[in-house]
Amino acid sequence: MFLHVTHAAYIDDYKIEISFSNGRKGVADLSSTLHGPVFEPLKDKAFFAQIRLDEELATICWPNGADFAPEYLYYHAFKTEPDLQSQFKEWGYLE
């Protein structure tokens, strides 16, 4: 399954409302994911809020070039849903 982000909107803090190409919509809290040089600037909430949808990449990105894979965003939006645990394990997000 190839997922694409079709819509994204900043909510608050490090939360983003995201719609995916499979019709699902959820909220991803990315507060625990901002590690490394490219993601460090995103800790500034004003900069984080500058999120945009990159239609060519089919995911979200920021002015400094930071982005996340759609599958990773999907995991963060739906990681507590029992019916998706096997998919997340297959993707390598769970042991």
Buried (B, 14 or more C-beta within 10 A) or exposed (E): EEBBBBEBEBEEEBBBBBBBEEEBEBEBBBEEBBEEEEBEBBEEEEBBBBBEBBEEEBBBBBEBEBBBBBBBBBBBBBBEEEEBBEBBEEBEBEE
